Amino acid sequence: MKFNFNPLKIGLSLLLVAFMALPSAAEVTLARVFSSNMVLQQGRDIPVWGWASPGEKIRVTFKGTTARAKTSENGRWKIILPASDYGGPFTMEIKGKNTIVLENVMVGEVWICSGQSNMEMPMKGYRNQPITGSIEFIVSSANPSIRLITVPKATSLTPLDDFNG
Protein backbone atom coordinates (compact mmCIF):
# COMPACT_ATOMS: atom_id res chain seq x y z
CA MET A 1 0.00 0.00 0.00
CA LYS A 2 1.40 3.36 -1.03
CA PHE A 3 1.02 6.35 1.32
CA ASN A 4 0.94 9.73 -0.35
CA PHE A 5 2.24 12.25 2.20
CA ASN A 6 1.05 15.80 1.39
CA PRO A 7 2.16 18.30 4.07
CA LEU A 8 -0.19 21.01 2.74
CA LYS A 9 -3.29 18.81 3.08
CA ILE A 10 -2.26 17.66 6.55
CA GLY A 11 -1.56 21.24 7.66
CA LEU A 12 -4.91 22.47 6.36
CA SER A 13 -6.70 19.58 8.06
CA LEU A 14 -5.04 20.37 11.40
CA LEU A 15 -5.89 24.06 11.01
CA LEU A 16 -9.53 23.20 10.35
CA VAL A 17 -9.69 20.96 13.44
CA ALA A 18 -8.09 23.69 15.60
CA PHE A 19 -10.52 26.29 14.26
CA MET A 20 -13.50 24.07 15.05
CA ALA A 21 -12.28 23.67 18.64
CA LEU A 22 -12.28 27.43 19.29
CA PRO A 23 -15.19 28.66 21.39
CA SER A 24 -17.87 30.36 19.36
CA ALA A 25 -20.44 32.95 20.34
CA ALA A 26 -23.51 30.92 21.23
CA GLU A 27 -27.01 32.29 21.12
CA VAL A 28 -29.15 32.00 24.20
CA THR A 29 -31.03 28.69 24.12
CA LEU A 30 -33.53 27.16 26.51
CA ALA A 31 -34.02 23.64 27.73
CA ARG A 32 -36.63 22.02 25.45
CA VAL A 33 -39.23 21.90 28.21
CA PHE A 34 -39.64 25.68 27.77
CA SER A 35 -41.70 26.80 24.78
CA SER A 36 -44.68 28.86 23.73
CA ASN A 37 -47.96 27.31 24.93
CA MET A 38 -46.34 25.80 28.05
CA VAL A 39 -47.87 25.62 31.52
CA LEU A 40 -45.84 26.60 34.59
CA GLN A 41 -46.71 25.26 38.06
CA GLN A 42 -48.69 27.73 40.15
CA GLY A 43 -47.70 28.50 43.72
CA ARG A 44 -44.05 27.43 43.29
CA ASP A 45 -40.87 29.24 42.36
CA ILE A 46 -40.34 28.98 38.59
CA PRO A 47 -36.89 27.80 37.48
CA VAL A 48 -35.86 28.73 33.93
CA TRP A 49 -32.54 27.47 32.51
CA GLY A 50 -30.53 27.14 29.37
CA TRP A 51 -27.19 27.84 27.71
CA ALA A 52 -25.33 30.74 26.11
CA SER A 53 -21.77 31.98 25.70
CA PRO A 54 -19.65 31.79 28.88
CA GLY A 55 -19.97 34.99 30.92
CA GLU A 56 -23.02 36.21 28.97
CA LYS A 57 -25.62 38.22 30.90
CA ILE A 58 -29.12 36.76 30.70
CA ARG A 59 -32.39 38.49 31.57
CA VAL A 60 -35.78 36.78 31.97
CA THR A 61 -38.97 38.84 32.19
CA PHE A 62 -42.31 37.27 33.12
CA LYS A 63 -45.49 38.90 34.46
CA GLY A 64 -43.74 42.21 35.16
CA THR A 65 -40.85 40.61 37.07
CA THR A 66 -37.32 40.64 35.68
CA ALA A 67 -34.53 38.38 36.96
CA ARG A 68 -30.91 38.31 35.83
CA ALA A 69 -28.05 35.82 35.74
CA LYS A 70 -24.63 35.40 34.20
CA THR A 71 -23.63 32.18 32.49
CA SER A 72 -20.97 29.96 34.03
CA GLU A 73 -17.68 29.08 32.35
CA ASN A 74 -19.43 26.19 30.57
CA GLY A 75 -22.25 28.45 29.33
CA ARG A 76 -25.00 27.23 31.65
CA TRP A 77 -27.42 29.60 33.33
CA LYS A 78 -30.44 29.28 35.63
CA ILE A 79 -32.87 31.89 36.89
CA ILE A 80 -35.54 31.40 39.56
CA LEU A 81 -38.68 33.50 39.09
CA PRO A 82 -41.03 34.04 42.04
CA ALA A 83 -44.09 31.84 42.52
CA SER A 84 -47.21 32.91 40.67
CA ASP A 85 -50.96 32.44 40.94
CA TYR A 86 -52.80 30.64 38.14
CA GLY A 87 -53.78 32.56 35.02
CA GLY A 88 -52.69 33.58 31.59
CA PRO A 89 -51.97 33.72 28.83
CA PHE A 90 -48.70 35.52 29.52
CA THR A 91 -45.51 36.27 27.59
CA MET A 92 -42.00 35.36 28.77
CA GLU A 93 -38.95 37.09 27.32
CA ILE A 94 -35.43 35.67 27.61
CA LYS A 95 -32.71 38.07 26.52
CA GLY A 96 -28.97 37.74 26.08
CA LYS A 97 -27.17 38.40 22.79
CA ASN A 98 -30.42 37.29 21.17
CA THR A 99 -34.01 37.43 22.39
CA ILE A 100 -36.47 34.55 22.75
CA VAL A 101 -40.15 35.36 23.26
CA LEU A 102 -42.47 32.63 24.53
CA GLU A 103 -46.15 33.35 24.03
CA ASN A 104 -49.41 31.94 25.37
CA VAL A 105 -47.74 30.80 28.61
CA MET A 106 -50.20 29.66 31.27
CA VAL A 107 -49.71 29.24 35.02
CA GLY A 108 -51.69 26.42 36.60
CA GLU A 109 -51.45 22.79 37.60
CA VAL A 110 -48.68 20.66 36.12
CA TRP A 111 -49.04 16.91 36.46
CA ILE A 112 -46.17 14.58 35.72
CA CYS A 113 -47.30 11.09 34.77
CA SER A 114 -44.87 8.22 34.64
CA GLY A 115 -44.87 4.55 35.32
CA GLN A 116 -46.04 1.38 33.66
CA SER A 117 -46.18 0.85 29.91
CA ASN A 118 -49.93 1.48 29.94
CA MET A 119 -49.13 5.14 30.70
CA GLU A 120 -48.07 5.44 27.05
CA MET A 121 -51.52 4.57 25.69
CA PRO A 122 -53.06 7.40 23.64
CA MET A 123 -56.39 8.78 24.93
CA LYS A 124 -58.22 7.13 22.03
CA GLY A 125 -56.50 3.78 22.64
CA TYR A 126 -54.58 1.76 20.10
CA ARG A 127 -55.65 0.84 16.57
CA ASN A 128 -57.24 -2.49 17.45
CA GLN A 129 -57.77 -1.66 21.13
CA PRO A 130 -59.95 1.48 21.26
CA ILE A 131 -61.12 2.99 24.52
CA THR A 132 -64.93 3.02 24.65
CA GLY A 133 -66.30 6.57 24.30
CA SER A 134 -62.88 8.20 23.97
CA ILE A 135 -63.46 9.85 20.59
CA GLU A 136 -66.70 11.49 21.79
CA PHE A 137 -64.95 12.67 24.98
CA ILE A 138 -61.98 14.13 23.09
CA VAL A 139 -64.21 15.92 20.55
CA SER A 140 -66.54 17.34 23.22
CA SER A 141 -63.80 18.48 25.60
CA ALA A 142 -64.60 22.03 26.71
CA ASN A 143 -61.20 22.87 28.20
CA PRO A 144 -58.86 24.45 25.64
CA SER A 145 -56.27 25.18 28.34
CA ILE A 146 -55.09 21.59 28.74
CA ARG A 147 -51.56 21.19 27.36
CA LEU A 148 -49.51 18.03 26.87
CA ILE A 149 -45.80 17.43 26.47
CA THR A 150 -44.35 13.99 25.88
CA VAL A 151 -40.76 13.51 26.98
CA PRO A 152 -39.05 10.68 25.12
CA LYS A 153 -37.57 7.77 27.04
CA ALA A 154 -33.94 8.16 28.04
CA THR A 155 -31.58 6.25 30.28
CA SER A 156 -28.92 8.06 32.27
CA LEU A 157 -26.84 7.41 35.36
CA THR A 158 -26.98 11.13 36.22
CA PRO A 159 -29.83 13.67 36.20
CA LEU A 160 -30.43 15.33 32.83
CA ASP A 161 -31.23 19.02 32.34
CA ASP A 162 -32.63 18.64 28.83
CA PHE A 163 -34.11 16.04 26.50
CA ASN A 164 -34.15 15.29 22.79
CA GLY A 165 -37.55 15.99 21.37
Beta strands, then each sheet from edge to edge (+ up, - down):
strand 1: 29-30
strand 2: 39-41
strand 3: 46-51
strand 4: 57-62
strand 5: 65-70
strand 6: 76-81
strand 7: 87-95
strand 8: 99-108
strand 9: 125-126
strand 10: 129-130
sheet 1: 1+ 3- 6+
sheet 2: 2+ 8+ 7- 4+ 5-
sheet 3: 9+ 10-
end
